[in-house]
Amino acid sequence: MQRRARNGLRTGLAVLFIALVAEGTAAAQTRIRAPYLDILWDYYDGNYQQAIDDVATWPVDGMEDRAFKDLDTAVLTAVGGRVKVLTEGQRLTLVKIWAKLTPIAALLHTEAGWQLLQKKEYKAGKQHLLLARAMVDWPRWRFIHEYLPDENEKRAYKQLRREVYLAIAWLLQTSLEEATLKEHLELARKNLPDDPEIWLASGSAEELYADPTMLKRLTRTDTRVPRDAWELTMRDRFLEKAEEYHRGAIARDPTLAEAHVRLGRVLQQRGKLADARATLEAARRMESPSEMGYLATLFLAAVVEEADREAKKQSNTQSPQLEVYEELVKKWPECQSAHLGLSRAYSARGNAPAALEALKPLWKEQQQRACFDAWWVYQSGQAWRLKALLQALRERVVS
């Protein structure tokens, strides 16, 4: 996006008011000294990193109060009054400004939270994400929509709110902030109960909680039970919830391929191999991104492998798991997990030369292999879609 012309010295977001809503009003002659609005203007102007860097320096304590106070003070200055004594025209201008600035602020704080989490500044990162959520949950949105009864604007707001909620969930999962993530997803299911992606994110989080590494981090609630037994109990509970949420996602959108794929893996982990196989085979037949087809085939091979092992099949003929792994390698020839699975399947049949041969493509350096192995980021939920989501939000919010 090209930088917008500044027309001389920086005058805060009064420039933006002129361009958007206030041309010909008193705001057009108003110079506003408001650092927060200058940051928002930088973001709107396409200077994204500068704006993110500036807002990331804010102290954590009182961040939300500061943001809303600065926003109100500057906006009221722009329209030349206080809420109780505004004219109808001033009030309409005020509402239009709120409707434009708040999405910019929500997206800015989402991106700031993301970058701070990447730097392991978890407390500050979480606070920016919660501030972004507060921006889209702002009670004044009802007031805004009453003054601006535009159905397109309402739909745009609902889409913004949904996508900010999803971005926050994905970011919290990648940073392993399980307590904040759990609270956020509970609120998301309450506020967006019919959204399948929210239910998918909820199921993905429960899968993360069931991971052995995460279970080790938990504080045992019943010291009378041995640690290993307690972890197994908790794992079963998390997987049960994951199944519930993934089924909820599918009920809300039967075409959501990732929910089917994840449900299949959860069913396998719960020992429901026949159901897992049927679910994954159905997922492979769905139209979906390549990553989902890859995972569905990878998980199906694992299900067949486990079923074979449980049945204690002893045969010199090629087993179904080999066929699935070979299909996987043929379709995704440079993905590490596929070759490892194929090698393991040959090794289980006592064919060491074939097992070694299956690993040869992995001798090439990872940087030279044209494969995004979705299994590597599986426990990050849907975060692999985060960059595309935020880019689409930028294009809409600052246009």
N, C-alpha and C positions, 0 to 999 in steps of 0.2 A: 504494500500500500504506500503511495507517495505521501510525503509530509504535506500537510495543509499550510498554505501561506499564513504568516503571522501578522503582517501589516504593522511593522514597527516593533516597539518595545512590548515585552510580555505584559499583559494586563489581566492575568488570571483568566478565569473562565467566563468573564464578561464577554470576551470575544466569541466564545461558544454560544452564549445566550443570544448574541446578535444574529449569528448564523442560523440558529435553530428556531428561536421562538420570540425574541424580543426586539426585532428590527422595528425602528420607529417609536419605541417606547423610551421611558426614562432610563431603562437599563442600558440602552445603547450608548449613553454618555457616562456610565458609571465605571470607575476604576475600582476593582475589588482586590484588596490584599488578603488572600486566603490561601495559605500553603497547600491545604488539601485539594482545593479546586485547581490549583496550579498542577498538582500531580495528576488529577483526573484529566486535565486538559492535555498534558503530555501523553497520556495513554490514548486519548481520543485522537491526538494529532499523529499517532503512529510511532511515537518514541516510547515503545513498550518497555524496554529494559530499563530506561532511566526512571520511568514511573514506578516500576516494580522495585528497583533498588531504593528509591526514596521512601516508599511506603513501608518497605521491609525494615527500616531503621526505627519504626515507631516502638515505644515501650509496650510491653504486653499488657500491663495493668492499665485499665481504663481505656483500652483501644476502641471498644465499641461505642462508649459514650463520647469519646473524642470525635469519632467519625461522624456520627449523627449530629452532634452539636455544631461542628464545623460546617457541615452541609447545610443545616438550617440557617446558621448565621449568615453565611455568604449568599444563599439563595434569597433570603428575606431582604438583605441589603440590595440585591440586584433589582428587586421589584419595588424597593423604596418604602418598606413599612413593616408592621407586625401583623401576624395572622388575624387578630381580632379586628383590625381596622383597615384591612385591605378592601379595595374596591373589587367589584366583580371581575373587571378586566385584569387587575393585578392577581387575583386569586387564580384565574384561568392560566395566566402566565406562570405562576408558581407551580401549579399542577403539571404543566407541560415540562417545566424544567426538572421537577422531581422524576417524572416518567422517563426522561432521557438520561439523567445523571445516575440514577440508582442502578440500572443494569451495568453501566460502565464501572461503577464502584464494585459491584458484585464480582464481575469478571476479573478486575484488577486484583482484588483480595484473594480470589481463587488462585490466580497465577503466582501471587506472592507467597501464598501458603505452600504451593507446590515446590517453589524454588527453595524455600526455607527447610522444608522436609528433606529435600535432596541434600542439603548441607548439614543434616542431622540437628537442626535447630527446632526440635519437635514442639516445644511449648509455644514458641512464636508462630510456627507454621500452623499448628492446630487453631490458634486464636484467629489467625487471618481467615482460615476456612470457616470457622464459626461466624465470623463477621460477614463473610460472603453469604452465608445462609440467612443471617439476620436481615441482610439487604433484600433478599427475595421473599422473605416472610414478613417484611415490614407491614404493620397494620394499616399504614396509609395507602397501601395499594388499593384497598377497597374504596377509599375516598377518591383516589386518582381515577379509578374506573367509573365511578359515579359522575365525575366531571367530564370524563372523556369516554363516552359510551360507544367506543369503536370496537367492533367484534374482532377486527384484525389485530388491534393492539392487545386485546385480551388474550387472543391465541398466542401472540408473540410472548407475552408475559408468562403464560402457562408453560410454554416451551422453554423459556429461560429458566424458570424456577426448577423444572424437572431436570434440566441438563446440569445446573449448578449442584443440585442434590446428588446426581449421579457422579459428577466429577469429584465431589467431596468424598463420597463412599469409596471410589476407586483409589483416591490418594491415601485415605486412611488405611486401606487394606495393604497398599504397597509399603507403608511405613510401619506396619504391624502395631498400629495403635488400636488394640482390640476393644478397650473400654469405651473410647470415644466413638469408634466405629459401631459398636453395638447400640449405643444411645442414638446415634445418627440414623441408623437403619430403622430403629423402632419408630422414630419420628417420621421418617420417610414413608413407611407403610401406613402410618396414621394419616398423613397429609396427602399421599398419592396412592390410595389403596388399590387402584385398578391398573397401575402401571406395571407391566410384566418385567421391565428392566430392573425396577426396584426389587422385585421378588427374586430375580436372578442374582442380583448383587447380594441379597440377604442369604441365599443359598450358598453362594461362593464364599461368603464370610464364615459360615458354619463349617464349610469344608476346611478352611484355613485353621479354624479353632481345633479341628480334629487331627491336624497334622501332628506327628509325634514331637516335633521341635516345639510347637506351640504348647502342647500338653505339658511339657517339662517346665514351662514358665509359669504354670498355674499354681496357686497356693492351695494345697489340699484342704478341703473343708471338713473331712472326717478322718481324724488321725487314727481311729481304731482300725481302719482298713489299710492294708499294705499299699504303698504308693503305686505299684504296677497295676494292681487290681482296680484301684481308684481311677487311674488314667484310662483303663479299658472301659470302665463305666461311663466316664465323661466322653470318651470318643464315641461310644454308641449313642449317647444323647445328642451330641453335635451332628452326627451323621443322620440321625432321625429327623432333626430340624432341617438339615440341608435337603433331605428328600421332600419334606413338606413344602419348603419354599420353592424348590425347583418345580414341583408339581403345580404349585400356585402360579408360577410364571407361565407354564404351559397352558394352564386353564385360561389364563388371560390372553395368551397369544400362542396358539398351537404351532405356528410357523417359526417360533424362536428356536433356531437350531441349537444354539449354545446351551439352552436349558435342557434339551433332550440329551446332549452329549454329557453334560455334567450329571444329570440324573442317572445315566447309565453307569458312570464311574462310581457314584455313591451306592447304587444298588450292588455293584460288584463288591465294594468294601463292606457292605452289610451282609454279604454272603448270598444274595439273591441272584445267582448267576444266570438262571433262565430268563428272568425279567431284564437283567442287565443286557444280555445278548440281544433280546428282542428290541429293546430301546435303542441300542447302538446301531443295530442293523437298520432300524427305521430312520435314525439320524443320518446315516450315510446316504439314504435315498433322498434326503431333503436338499432343496436348493439353499446353499449357504456359502459363506466365505471359505476359501481354501483351508484356512487354519482349522475350521470346525470339521471339515472332511478328514483332515489329517488326524486330529485328536480322536474322532469317532473310530477310525480304522485302527489307530494305535491302541485304544482302550478295548476294542473288540478283540484284537489279537491277544491281549492280556487275559480277557475273560475266557476265551477258548483255551488258552494255555492253562489257566487255573482249573477249568472244567476237566481237561484231559488229565491233569495231575490228580485231581480228586477221584476220577474214575480209574486211576492207575492203569491207563491203557499202555500196553506193551506191544509195539508193532514195528516192523521194519518199513511199513508203508508211510508215505508222507502224511503227516497229521494236518488237520485243518488250520492249526495255528501257523504252520509254515506257509501255507497258502496266503493267509492274511498278511503275514509279515512281508512276504515276497511282493504282494500287491502294494503294500505300503512303500517299500523301497523303490518299486518301479514308478509309482506316481510322484513320490517325493524323494528323489535319489540322493540328495545331499543333506538330509536331516539326520542328526546324530542319533536320536532316540529310536528311529526306525531301524538303523543298522545294528544298534546294540540289541534290540529285541530279536532281530533275525539271527544274530550271532548266538544269542542265548538259546534260541529254539534249536539251532543245529547242535549246540553243545549238549543240550538235554538229551538229544538222540544219539550222542556219542560220536558225532561227526566233527572231529576237531579241525580237519583241514577246511571244511566248509565254514565252520565258525570263524576261523581266522580270515578266510577270504571275505566274509561279510563285513569285516572291520576295516578292510583296506581303504575304502573311500574316506575313512575318517583320518587317514594319515595326512590328508591335505589340511592346511591350516584353516581354522574356522573362518578367518576373514576372507578366504578365497572360496568358501562354499556358499552358494546362492540358496540359502534356506533360512527362513524364520521358523525356528522350532518352537511351536506354541506351548509345548510341554514345559519348557524352561520358565515360562512366566505364568504357568497355570494358577499357582497359588496367589498371584497378584490380581485375581479376578478379571475384570474387564479393563484394567489399566492400560493394556496394549492399544486400546482405542482412544486414550486420553488426548493425545496430540491432535488427532483429527477432530475430536469434539471441541476442544478449545479453539482451534483454528476456525471452525464453523461458527462458533460463538462470536469470535472477534469480527468476522465478516458481517455478521448481522448487527451486532451491538454498536460498532463504531462506524457503520455505513451512514 
